[in-house]
Amino acid sequence: MEFYIVVTVICTVTFAADMILRYMEKIRSFGMESRLHNIKGKTVPIEDFVPHNITMVSVFGMAMGVFGIFLKMLDLTPFISFPCAAAFGSITNFTVMHFIKPIVANAQGDELSAHTDLAGSEAVCTEDIPGDDYGRIELMYKGRRYEFEAISEYETDIAKGEKVYVLYRDAQFCVVEKQSEVMDILNEKESE
């Protein structure tokens, strides 16, 4: 029982501090939103069951702690209560990422919506984009950072840190082109 109480208290304080800094003080770049992993699900978004950043670790811990306290009050053994509490935390994480986060984003109004056209926007690769696979990019929109999964338009390798242009966006997925490729095309046309 003590374990769940400690986890719940620590995660609640961390989450409250994050929300105060992020929404009341308008401080957005203090590190809690940095990605913790690069897990990719092919058909099922497995990565959304695992916390993406410190904020989501706090949500996971709060949900796990509260549900663990409830299960301990039912006098279940730790072999049953801990896996159930961890599963509840994962389900809560998925629910926040897929249902609550989009609702909050739309309510704030200045967030990037699913219908915002990003064609021509400049971004930076935060993860290598192999020519035959996808990676991640980060772009700024109205003073906020957003990450998207992305593929290379011409199936060229794009290294982490390279600047790219967004050609097309579909929900959380972008098709990008290296800035150097755009410049090469422009230089070819000038030399003709």
Buried (B, 14 or more C-beta within 10 A) or exposed (E): EEBBBEBBEBBBEBBEEBEEBBEEEEEEEEEBBBEEEEEBEEEEBEBBBBBBBBBBBBBBBBBBBBBBBBBBEEEBEEEEBBEBBBEBBBEBBBBBBEEEBEEEBEEEEEBBEEEEEBEEBEBBBBBBBBEEEBBBBBBEBEEBBBBBBBBBBEEEBBEEEBBBBBBBBEEEEBBBBBBEBEEEEEEEEEEE
